[in-house]
Structure formats: C-alpha cells, structure tokens
Amino acid sequence: MTEVLAQSAINIRGLATDKMGPRPTVKVITDDEYSTRKALSRASFDFEETEVVLVDLIDRPGEIAKVARRAAKAGVNINSVFVIGKKDTPAALALGTDDPKKAKRLLE
C-alpha cells in the first residue's frame, strides 16, 4: 500500500497497522484524500474511509488529556486517536469521533 501511494506522489502523514482478525488493518492519513482513494481503488485495495478531525498540539505533557476533557464535556465520544508528529515539533492529533462536525467546531 505504501508503494502504491508513493508511485502516485501521495504524502503519508500518519500510518499505523494492527492485526485484528485474519487480515491486518492499516490506518493511513495522507494530504490528499481524493488521490489516495483513486490510487487504492486502482490497485484493487479494499478500504473504508473515516472522517477524522485534526487538532494541532504543542509537544508537552497533558495536551492530549486537555483535548479528551473538552470532547467529554461536550458529549463527543472519541472512537480512535492517531498522533501525527515527532518529538520537539508541533504535532497533530487525528480523532475519529461519533460526531465529526461537532468535534470540528469544538476542537479545531
């Protein structure tokens, strides 16, 4: 999958894998959802899309907890969390929620 995206000049911002059942699951965040969808379809990959909310973070203790508290107070359930970044640089948190529109208004 990474080779297919590279051949299409699609930048991967975040990547995670997990083995849930008989087949591995790959979660990927790119800069271009349209081209990603097209490349994966052309390569005959089965995939599902989930809307995520990107929240910019400062790299210091407690920042993810602040986001989680804000979401909880607003009644937004966080279904998945994906940290994008590296040490000592601004990072982003990609959140899959039960209400992406509400989460965007609240957190972005």
Buried (B, 14 or more C-beta within 10 A) or exposed (E): BEEBBEEBEBEBBBBEEEEEEEEEEEBBBBEBEEBBEEBBEEEEEEEEEEEBBBBEBEEEEEBBEEBBEBBEEEEBEBEEBBBBBEEEEEBBBBBBBEBBEBBBEBBE
